[in-house]
Amino acid sequence: MPETSPLLFVLHVAGAAALLIWAVRLVRTGVERGWAVQLRAWLRRGGQNRIAAALAGTGAAVVLQSSTAVAILTSNFVAAGTLAATAGLAVLLGGDLGSAIVAQLLVARADWLVPVLLVGGVAIFQKSTAREWRMAGRVLIGLALIFVSLSMIRDATEPLREAKGVMAALAYLGGDPLTAFALGALFAWAVHSSVAAVLLFVTLSASHVLPVSAGAAMVLGANLGGSFIAFMLTLGSDIAARRVVMANLIVRGGGALLALLALSMLQLPLDAIGASPARQVINLHLLFNLAILLLALPFTGPLMKIADRLVAPPAQPAHLDRVSALDPAALATPGRALACAAREILQMGEQVEAMLRAVTGLYSAWDAIAAEAIRRKEEEVDRIHLDAKLYLAKLQRADISDEMRHKALDLAEMAVNLETAGNVISQTMLTLAQRLDQDGLSFSETGQREIADFHDRVLSNAQAALNVLMTLNPDAARALVEEKDHVRDIEQALQRSHLERLKEGRTESIETSNIHQETLRALKQVNTSFTQVAYPILSETGDLLSSRLTRAKG
């Protein structure tokens, strides 16, 4: 097949685009796995005022290379009540600008960086045992692959300038900005990355394959598509979270459409913002997001009111009782019965996670209704635990293999640990939060921040534990056990920090000393209970010694 074959060209472009999408994801997941807790704390603390929130969102998006990831994290904080909705919208607006800054950094041609990043990334990943260093190597490899993919796109599209039919079709997009806008939005939504979409459009413009007017329209469309990703991903979330994402969709998506109309109707010259086609398109992307941030930031309150009207509380549906996954008929098939028990225990873990997410707000503002909801959740967790325990006991009395019996025991132990975590939240933490309210006390500013950060770390580990339970991934299980040791060290450091404040004679620290220390211990116990999910997996893979985790093999 000749090199000019249309099929070969399509394969080259598709392969380069696929590499670009995967490389952007590689960087994002590397950052999330290595520094997720720090990023979560950074975003939450940035909610003190709108400017700080926007800056926090910008920084987080630059690090994560994804405004969508920032939107998901922020919506979770808003849903949990640890971040005000107006501050959450400011974070999302900053995240959109951060995403545009990332595109600016990555579009530069720096071929010499590729071998440097690859050598450094592979060396760090292969030689390091600490998770943070290994993830740093992963990020460097991902950055190198982004540059490689962009170079592949440039090389693959070079022959297009000689193809009159293709150039005529692309020239049509230059005269039909609305179609180009729609294509840009659809592509960004389809690949779930506005950064990857923008980089592709800019690279095509740099190769003079895509007209500047079409490139500008597609980049504006990518802004709409990028904001729509978070909207779709949060459809099942709490209403407060959906309202924040909706407000960002209105501002960024609606702003992109207005910018397209302005460019088309007013025939605004793009030469003023860049000397080359690629620079004009990428600078338009940056200036658009900067303008949206500056114009919308002072009006986050009114924008949230509009979103409140658009996202109304759902009508109360007919109540459907939870259906147990423990199918008695499956007991005759041990493998299926174990799967049923695993599903039920996963549901149990999700209930405990919901309790953990809700309890932290009660330390700052007691809510009797929310407290009663947590207690009802605990009753449900107890019922699930009892049913699962009896179900697994019936299974073990059957004629099953030793391997099946061992797995049934592991699941029963997981259920016990999750039930313990639920008890700690509903009995210990709920009581401590109520004592704060009844005695009219509050933590010191430092103590409140320490509790919030530690709670967020434990919540993140609880979510990771449920993922491990669902995927049975040994690498994720190892990371979870490593995090258990980290949490223990952090808890000890926080206890020492609290004692130092007591020595200084701070009134708030003295009055709330017992509650502060008991809360830290309770959170550590909850973390330990969730972490136990990983031990059966690591025991099977040989990663677990009798007393501690084995060292990672280079």
N, C-alpha and C positions, 0 to 999 in steps of 0.2 A: 504494500500500500504506500503510495507516495506521501511525502511529508506534508504536502499541501492538502491532503484529504480532509474534507469537512468533518468526518468522523473522528480523525485523529486530533483535529483542532478542538472539537467539543470535549474530547477526553482530557486534553491538556488544560483547558480552561476550568472544566468541572473539578479536576484533580487539584488544581491550584486553589480554587475557591473552597473546596472541602478542607484542604490543609489550613487555609486561613481561619476558617470557622473553628476548626479543632484546636489550632494554636492559641486563639484568643481564649477558648474555654480552658485550655491547659494552664494558662497564666492565672485565670480567675480561680479555678479550683485549687491551685497550688497555694495561693494567698489565703483562701478560705480555710484550707486544712491546716496551714501553719499558724495563722494569726487571727482566726475567726473571733476568739474571745476578746482580744485587744480591740479589734475593729468594732465589735458590738458595744464595748464600753465607750469607745471614742464617739460613736454616733449618739449614744444615749446621753453622755455628758454634754455634747454639743447643743442639746436642746434648751440651754439656759436662756438664749435669746435668738432672734431670727438670724442675725449676722453670723453668730457662732455656729448655728445649726447649718446654714448654707455652706460655710467653710468646711465644717465636718463632712457634709455630704460630698463636697468637691474632692476633698482629700481621699475619702473612702472610695469614690468612683475611680480616681486615678490609680489607686493601689489595686482595686479589684478589676479594673478595666471593664466595668459594667455598671451602668446606671440602674439596670434591672435588679441586680443583686442588692444594691443599696436600697431600692424601693421595697424589696421583699423584707429585708432586715428591719427597715424603718416601720413598715406596716405592722410587723409583729410587735414592736415596742408600743405603737399607738393602740393596738388591740389589747395589750396587757396593761395599759394605763400608765406606763412608765415614761411616756413622751406625749406631750400635748399635740393635738392634731395640727395646729398652726405651725408648731416647730417641726413636725413631721413633714409638712408640705415644703417648708424652707429647706429641709435636708434633701428632699427629692429634687427641688430646683437646683440646688448646688450639685447634686449628683449628675444631673443632665449636663451642666457645664463641665464637670470633671470628665465625663465621657468624651466631650468634644476636645478637651485638652489632650486626652490619651490619643485620639486620632491625629492630632497635630504632631505629637511626639513620634508616632509610629510611621507616618507617611514619609518622613525624611529618608532619603537614600543613604544608607550607611553600610555598604557591603563589607567593609573591614570589621564591622561589629559582629557579623555572623559567626566567623570562626572563633572569635574571642568568647562570645556568649556560649557557643556550643561546648568548647573545651572547658570553660569554667563551670558551666552548668552540669555537664556529665561528671566532671571530677568531684564536684561538691556532692552530687547525688549519690555517686558510687562509694565515696570514701567516708561519708558522714553517717553517724548512727542516730544523732538527735533529729527528731522529726522536723523541727524548724529549719535546720540546715538542709535537710533533704528536700523540703518544699521550696527553699530558696533556689536550689539547683533546678528544680522542676520549672520554676518561674523563668529562670535564665534560658533554659531550653525552649520554653514556649515563646519567649521574645525572639529568639533566633529563628524559630520556624515561621513566625509572622513575617519577618524580613525576607525569608526564603520564598514564602508563598507569594508575596507581593512582586518579587523579582520574576517568579514563574508566570504570574499574570501578565506582566509587562512583555516578557518574551513570547508568550503564547498569542497575545493580541497584536503583536507587531505586523504579521502578514495581513491583518484585516484591512489595513490602509490601502492595500492593493485590490481588495475585494469590493467591487463597485456596488453589488447588490446589497451586501451587508451594510456598507457605509450609507447607502440610500435609506435603508430601514432605520438606522440609528439617527440619521439626519432628520427623519420624520419625527422622532421623539423630541428633537430640538425645537420643532415647530408645534408640538402638542404637549405643553408642560403638564397638563392635567393627567394625561396617560402616564407620562414619566413619573409624576408624583405618586400615582397609584401603584406603579410597578415598584418604586423605591420602598413604599410602605409595606407592600406585600412581601418583598424580599427580606426586609429587616425583621418582620414578624415571623416569617418562615424559618429563618436561621437563628431566631431568638438572640440576635446580637446586632444592635445598631452600629457598634464599633466596626464589626466585620463588614457590614453593608456599606458604611461610609468609606472605609478603606478600599473596597472593591470599586466603588463608583469614582473615587478620586484617581485611582490607578488607571482606570479606563479613560478618564479625561486626560491624564498625563500622557497617555499613548496616542492622543488625538483620535481615538476610536469613538469616544462619546462626546458629542458637542457640549460646550460649556453650559448652555442653557438647559440641556437635558440633565447634565450632571448636577447642576444646582437644584433642579426640580426633584431629582431622585434623592438627593441628600436631605432636602426638606421633608420628602416623603418618609425617609428613614427615621426622622424624628417622630413623626406620627406613629409609624410602626413600632419604634422602640418603646414609646410610652404605652402602646396598646398591649405589649407583652406582659407588663406587670399587671395591667387591668385584667387580663385573662387568667393569670396565675393566682390572683387573689379573689376570684369570684366566689369561692367557698369560704372566705375568711370572715372575721368579725366585721360588722357594719362600719365601725370606726375606721378600720384599716381600708376598707373599700372606698370610703369617702375621701380619704387622703389621696389614694391612687387615682380616683376619678378627678379630683381637683387638678392633679398634675397632668392628666390626659387632656383636660379642657384647656389648660394653659399652653402646654407644649404642642399638642396636636392641633388645637385651634389656631395657635400662633403660627405654626408651620403653614397651615392653609392660607392664613391672611398674608404671610410673607410671600407665598407663591403668587397670590393675586396681585400683590404690590409689584413684584418683579415683572409679571406679565402685562399688567395694564399700564404701569408707569414707565416700562422699558428702562428700568434702572441699570446703569452701566456697572458691570462687574470689574472692569479694568482698574477701578480705583482701589480695589481691595487685594490685588495680586497681579504680578507680572506674567504669570503663566496660567494656563487653564487649571492645572491641578491646584495651584496656590489659591486661585479665585474660588474654587469649589470648597476647599477645606477651610479657607478663611470665612466664607459665608456660614459654614456650619458652626464655627466658633463664635462669630459675632452674633448669630441668631440666638444661640443659647445664652450668651452673656446678656443680650438685650432682654430676653425673657426673664432672666433672673433679676435684673435691675428693675424692670417694670412691674413684676409680680410680687417681689419680696415685700414691699410696703403694704400690700393688699391681701396678705394670706388669710386674714380674718374674714373679709367679705367673700373671698373665693371659697373658703370652707363652708360658708353659709349657703352658697349656690350649690356646692356638692351635697350638702345636707338635704336640700330639696330634691335633687336629682336621684339620690340614693336613699329612698324612703325605707323605714323599717319594714321587714317582711311581714305579711299578714300571718297571723297565727295558724299554722297548718293543723290538720287533724293529727293528734298525737299517735305516734307509732312506737310501740314498745320495742326495746332492743331485742333482737333475736340472737340467741346464743349460737355460737359456732360449734358447740359440743353436740354433735349428732350421735345419738345412741346407736343408730344402725351402722355407724362406721367402726364400732368396736370389733366387729368381725374381721375388719381389714386393718391391722395394726398401723401400717404406713399412713393410711388415710386418717385414722384416729389421732395419730401424732400431729398431723397437719391441722386437724380441727382444734386440738389443744393449743397449738402454737398460735393460731389465729385468735383464739379466745384470750390468751395471755397478752398478745399484742394489743388487743382492745383494752385490756386491764391496764397496761402500761400507758396507753393514750389517756385514760381517765386520770391516772396519777399525774401525768404531765400537765393536764389541764388544771389540776389542783395546785400544782407547784407554780404554774404561771400566774394564777389568780391570787395566791396568798401574799405575795410581796406588796401589793397595793394596800393591804389592810394594815401594814406597819405605819404607813404615813397618814391614812385616813380610814378609820374603822367603818365598815359597812356590814350591818347585821344581815342584810339579804344575801350579800356575797358570801359571808361566813356560813350561812345556812346552806347555800348551794354547795360549798366545799364539803360540809358534813354529809349532805345527801350523796355526793360523789363517793365519799369514803364508804358509806353503806353499800353502794353499788359495787365498789371494789371488793369489799368483804364477801358479797354474794358471789361474784365471779370467782374469787379465790376458792371459796368452799366448793362451788360446783366443779371447777377445774381439778381440784384435789381429789374429789370423789370419782370423777371421770377417769383420771389417770390411775387411781387405785384399782378400779374395775379392769382397766386395760392390763395392769401388771398381774392381776390374778389369772388372766388368760394365758394360753400356751403361746408365748412369744419368745423370740430369740433374746440372748443376753444383750445384744446391741440395742434392740428395741427397748428392753427394760431399762438400760442405762440412759437412753434418750428421754424416756418417760420420767425418770428420776431427775434429770437435768431440768426438764420443763417444770416439774413440781417445785424444785428449788427456786427457779426463776419467779414463780408465782408467789412463793413465800417472801422473797426479797422485795417484790413490787408491793405486796400488801404491807410490808414493814414500812416502806417509804410513804405509803398513803397514811398509815397511822401516825408517823412522825409529823406529817404536814397538818393533819386534821386535829391531832391531840396536842402536840407540842407547839408547833409554830402558830397555830390559830390561838391557843391560850396565851402565848407570849404577846402576840399582836393585840389581843383584847386587854391584857394588863397595861400595855402602853396607853391605850385609850382611857381605861377606867381611872388610871392614876394621873392622867393629864400630862404624860411625859412624852418626850421626843428625843431621838438620837441627836448627837452633835452632827454638824455638817459633815465632818470627816467620817464619823461612824456610820451615818446614813449612806454615804458614798461607798464605804467598804462593804456594807451589807448588800447594797444594790449590785455592785460588781461581782461579789461572790455568788449571789443568787443567780446572776446572769450566766456565770460560768457553769454552775451546776445545771441550770436549765439547758444550756447548750449540750452538756454531756448526757442529759436525759434524752434529748432528741437524738443524739448520736447512738445511744444505747438501743433505742427503738429501731433505728436504721440497721444496726447490727443484728438485732433479733429477726428482722425481716430478710436481710440479705445473706447473713451468716458469713460475711466477708472477713477473712483472717486479718488482713491488714488494718481494717477499721477496728476490729476487736483488739488488736495490739495497741493501736493508738488510744483506745478507750482505757485500757489498763494503765498505760503510761500516764494518762491524764489523772487517774486516781491518785497516783503518787504525788503528782503536781498539786492537786487539790489539797492533799494532806499537808504539804509544805506551806501552801498559801494560808491554810487555816491556822497553822501554828504561828506564822508571821503576823497575821491579823490579830491573834490573841495577844502577842507581844506588843503590837502597836497600841492595842486598847489599854494594856497595863501601863504603858508609857504615858498615856493621856491621864490615867488615874493618878500617877505620880505628880503630874502637873497640877492636879487639883481642879480639873474642869468639872463644873457642876453637872452639866448634861451627861458626861461620861460616868460620873459617880452614881447618879440617880438611875441610869439605865444599864449599869454594868452587868448585872446578872442576865437581863434580857438579851443584851448584845452578845455575850459569850455563849449563852444557851442557843441562840439563833444560829451562830456560826457552827456550833457542834451539830445542831439538827440538820443544817444544810449539808455538812460533811457526811452525815449518816445517810441522807437521801442519795447523795452522789455515790456512796459505796454500794447501796442497794441496787441502783441502776447499773453500776459497773459490773456487778456479778453476772450480768447477761453474757459478758465476753468470755468468762473462764471456761465453760464447756467447749467452746469453739477452739480456743487456744490449747486446751488439753488434748483435743483430737489431733491438732496439727503438730504437737510436740513443742510448741512455743512456750509452754508453761512448765517451770520447775516446781518442785514441791513447795517452795517458799516464795519465789518471785519470778518475774518475767525473764526469759532468756534474752541474751544480748542479740540485737539484730545482726544478721550475717551480712558482711560487706558485699 
